[in-house]
């Protein structure tokens, strides 16, 4: 993991009591890449036509961030009787906010394509049952600079930044801890130091921290910044 930005103090989060009643461990498809007091980020990969055994997820508000164009996936809820929800194909750069619920389910990837995404969990955050889900589509035009807040609530903000030209683009600082997720190879500059980050890179961003991004080659720099208030 790149560490050019200040890290937020690490603190283990506790799951709701109901989610701790004999939970099954997550399969190897799930790999934790960042844990601190504001976020737990889990990298997920389902192979083509892969079936993933039943496992548990806590009732934690989560932002799902999609890292590739994938096909449909069946989510088979382990209940009486079992029920299946088909997640539609996803697209690189899209995201979904979910207020969270305790779930036990298995997975079947119905496609010849892998499914790659991140679970950005917001531990120790309880939202009203009336909180709606939100889907943020992938941008269809990456030919011009973008700096747009695509989702905002009292607790979470999601900012998309696209930088097309070679000149670096400023990413405004936030008052809250954040995580940066890269959708393309990106050059990131902070305090005069520049590093290159790859697609899928996850970096913690401290409150009030400013930085710049720029393209590495012909592909625009493209990031998502998720802030927790």
N, C-alpha and C positions, 0 to 999 in steps of 0.2 A: 504494500500500500504506500502511496506517495504521502509524505508528511511535511510538505512545505508550508501548510497552513496550521495555525494553532489548533491543537486537539482539545475537544471538550473533555472535562474530567470524566473518567469512566466510572460507571456505577451500575451494578447488576440490578435488573428490574425483576419484580415479582409478578407472577401470573395470578389472575383471579382464582379464588379458592376452588370454584367449580371446575376450572381447567386443570387443576392439579390432582384431581381424583383419578389416579392410575392412567395418566396420559401415555400414549405410545410415543416412542422417540420418532423424530422426523427421519424419513428415509434419506439415503445419501444424495438424493436429488436436491436437497436443501443444505446450503452452506452459509453460515453466518459470517459476514464480511465486516460488520461494524456494530459495536455495542457501546452506548453511553447512556447518560441519564435522560436524554431526550429522544433517542432513536435506537431501534434495533433493525439492522438491514440484513436481509437474508437473500442470497442469490439462489435462483431456482432454475433448473433445467430439466425439461421432459424430452427424451429422445423421440425420434419418429416412431409412432405406433407403440410407444412404451406404456406399460401399465404400472402404476405406482400403488403400492399397498396402502391400506387404510392407516391414517395417522390423524393427529389432533392439532388444531390451531386454537389459540386463546381468543377471548373476546376483546381484542385490542384493535383500536382504529388503525387502519392500514392504507397506505398509498401503494398501489401496484403500478410499477413502471416497466413498460415493455421495451425489450432490447432488440427484437427482431420481428420480421413479418412471419407470422405463424398461421397454422390452420386451426380448426375447431378442436376443443378439448372437452371431454365429458368429465364432470365433477359428480361423483356418485356418493351421495350422502348416506352414511351408515346409520340408519334409523329404521323404525318399524312402521310401515314398510319402507324399503330403500327408495330414494328418489334421485333422479338424475337431472342435472342442469348442464346444458351445453354452452360452454364459453365460446363466443364467436371468434373468428380469426382476429389476431392482434396485429398492430403495425408499429414499427420502430418509431419511438418518440411519443406514443400515446401513453396515457396514464388513467388510473381509476382510483377514486377515493371511496373507501368503505368504512362505515362507522364501527364495524366489527361485531362478531358474534362467535360464541363457542361452536366449533365445528369439528366433526369427525367425518372424513371422507377418503375415498380412493380416487385415483385419476386414470383416465385413459386418453392418450393423445391419438386422435383420429386421423392425423395427417402424416404425410411423408416428410414434413418439415419439423425440426425441433422447435420447442417453445422456450424462450429465454426471457426471464423477467426478474425484477427485484420486488421483494416484500419490504416496504419501508414502514415498520411498525412504530406506533407512538405509545410507548408503555406508560402505565399509570395515568391514562387519560380516559375519563368516562364521559360519553356523550349522550344526550337524550335519545330515546327510542325514535323520536320523530326526525332525527337528523337524516337527510336524504343522502343517497349515494351520488357520486358525480363522475362522469366520464369525460376526459379531456382527449379529443382526437389528436392524432399526429398532424403536424402542419402539412399542407399540400403544396406550399410555395416556399422554397428555401433559397430564393434568388435575391432576397433583400434582408437587411438587418431586422431582427425582432427583439423587443424587450417588453414582454406582456405578462401581467398577472392573469393566469388562466383559471385559478381557483382561489377563493378567499373566504375564510370563516373566522369566527372568534379565536380559533385554536390553530389553524393551519393555513399557510399561504403557499401556492405553487407558482413560481415564476419561470417562464421560458425565455432563454436568451439565445439568439442565433446571430453569429458574426460572419459576414460574407467577405468583406474586404480585408486586405492584409493588415490594415491599421487596427490595433487592438481596440476592443469594445469594453467599456467600463461596465462592471456588474455592480449595481448599487448595494451598499451594505444594508443589512437588516438588524433590527434590535433584538432579534431572537436567534437561538442556535439553529443551524441549518445543515442540510446535506446537499452536496453537489453531485449530480449524476451526469456522465458524459454520454452523448448519443453519437459522437463522431470523434476521430482523433483531434485533439484540441491542444493548443499552446496556452498555458496558464501562467500569468505573471502576478507576483505578489512581492511587495517590498524590494523591487528590482531584480528578483530571482525568477527565472522562467523555467518551466518544465513542460514536457509533453505527456499528456494523459491519453489513454486509449478508450475506445467505446466500452461502456460498462463500468468505468472507474467510479468509485464512490469515495468522496472526501468530506470530512466534517469541516464546517465553516463556523468560526466563533462569531458571537454577536459583534456588530459594528465593524466587521472585517470587510474591506474592499479589495477587489482584485480585477484583473482584466483577462479577457480571452481573445484568441485570434485563431484563424485556420492554420493547420499544419501544412496542408497542400491545397489542392483544388477544391476539396470538400469543405463546406462551411463549418465553422465551430458551432456546436449545438449542445446546449446543456439544459438541465432542469434543476432549479434550486427550490428545495422543500424546506420551509421554515416553520418551526413550532413556537407558538406564542404562549 
